Amino acid sequence: MSMQDNDFSRIIAYVKSEKPDDPVHFFHPRHLDHAVKTFQTGFGGMLTYAVKANPDPLVIARMVELGMQGFDVASPAEMALVRSVSDTVALHYNNPVRSLSEIVAAERHGVRSWSVDREDELAKLAHLPKGHEIAVRLRLPVKGAAYDFGAKYGADPETAVLLLQKVRDLGLIPSMTFHPGTQCDASGVWAQYIRACADIAARAGVTLRRLNVGGGFAANRLGISPDLYRIFREIDQAVDQGFGANRPELICEPGRALATEAFSLLVRVKAMDERCMTLNDGIYGGLAEWRDLSVGNRITCFAPDGTLRRADGMERIVFGPTCDSLDCLPTPLVVPCDLSPEDYILISGMGAYSQATATGFNGYGHSHVVCLQDHDTFDRGAGHRHAAA
Ligand SMILES: Cc1ncc(COP(=O)(O)O)c(C=O)c1O
């Protein structure tokens, strides 16, 4: 968020009037709109949202308004959440391991698209009526993401061939899917996966109905300014080269790339000495991802009266509020040397895997959500209170 941004002056106004002592997630609907529109205009297929990145009902409702075509859901609770907003939008149940009662719940919620990476999980879906789609999830040893999703899910190419044939033999709709790993900005990763999917489908003798190219699209983080249009072109060319006339319909299911810019996180300095400072949030709360993905380049510091802290930077070790010694950021943070106890630090780009993964450990980790609507500042955490900005 730039200093010119109107949202920033409204955040300062909110802080001056409320002096929040708990972390606050500020929702910027316009930034969410921009991310959704980037995919809607640039990606050549169906756009769905991976709910896990940020399941805030404000986010889900806004996405439905913007014409989101479907949601990648990992659990019955996520299905119920989406259904509380829309009865009709598509649900793709792409968590490849499910209990029998979760399958019953998914059918009740109207799921018609599933993914699998092992035979025993496919056997649990054998009763589904024709018209249901099963996407076989592939894993390849490809590097380029912040962390490797293939360590947990995905079939190797031989198993994928077998699974595709079994899906076809069950009379279900065969598709494929993969996830290159989150925060993936490397060139060539999607192309490698897409070519491998084309090869596997050919070896299985199966025509894919759809190809889900996953999430994994990168967000703005230290050292990465992603070029999504480059990735969209790479996907398009690889599908053409790999599948030719048998081109499947495409789906993508980003979480991070859609949600990241939609929220900024306001944290407060509780105490400091010459070397360290303790914040009111940490790795058990909204800063969990900081251990893998630093956001230290996207902070703005100010006093409770709104005065910006602009002095030269100095490094400080950062502790979270809990009593656990693990509750510490992995590297010192450079902050202005006039930053003081009770001051605030606003961190931009905190919409993905922040609220969603926060725990209540030691009684911390709870945050307000304040929505910066066009003409309104809406504090959801304080019981739907409205305040003029
Ligand atoms: C099946 C699936 N799809 C999509 C996503 C979203 O990934 P990202 O937030 O990296 O876009 C995930 C993340 O865990 C996932 O497991």
The ligand as an SDF file (V2000), in Angstrom:
LIG
                    3D

 16 16  0  0  0  0  0  0  0  0999 V2000
   -5.3360  -28.2660   -3.5490 C   0  0  0  0  0  0  0  0  0  0  0  0
   -4.8970  -26.8620   -3.3190 C   0  0  0  0  0  0  0  0  0  0  0  0
   -5.2510  -25.9090   -4.2100 N   0  0  0  0  0  0  0  0  0  0  0  0
   -4.9010  -24.6190   -4.0610 C   0  0  0  0  0  0  0  0  0  0  0  0
   -4.1540  -24.2060   -2.9530 C   0  0  0  0  0  0  0  0  0  0  0  0
   -3.8050  -22.7550   -2.8420 C   0  0  0  0  0  0  0  0  0  0  0  0
   -2.4340  -22.5550   -2.9660 O   0  0  0  0  0  0  0  0  0  0  0  0
   -1.8310  -21.0860   -3.0610 P   0  0  0  0  0  0  0  0  0  0  0  0
   -2.3280  -20.3580   -1.8650 O   0  0  0  0  0  0  0  0  0  0  0  0
   -0.3690  -21.2980   -3.0670 O   0  0  0  0  0  0  0  0  0  0  0  0
   -2.3300  -20.4740   -4.3200 O   0  0  0  0  0  0  0  0  0  0  0  0
   -3.7410  -25.1560   -2.0140 C   0  0  0  0  0  0  0  0  0  0  0  0
   -2.9440  -24.7380   -0.8470 C   0  0  0  0  0  0  0  0  0  0  0  0
   -2.6780  -25.4490    0.0840 O   0  0  0  0  0  0  0  0  0  0  0  0
   -4.1220  -26.5160   -2.1860 C   0  0  0  0  0  0  0  0  0  0  0  0
   -3.7920  -27.4630   -1.3050 O   0  0  0  0  0  0  0  0  0  0  0  0
  1  2  1  0
  2  3  1  0
  2 15  2  0
  3  4  2  0
  4  5  1  0
  5  6  1  0
  5 12  2  0
  6  7  1  0
  7  8  1  0
  8  9  2  0
  8 10  1  0
  8 11  1  0
 12 13  1  0
 12 15  1  0
 13 14  2  0
 15 16  1  0
M  END
$$$$
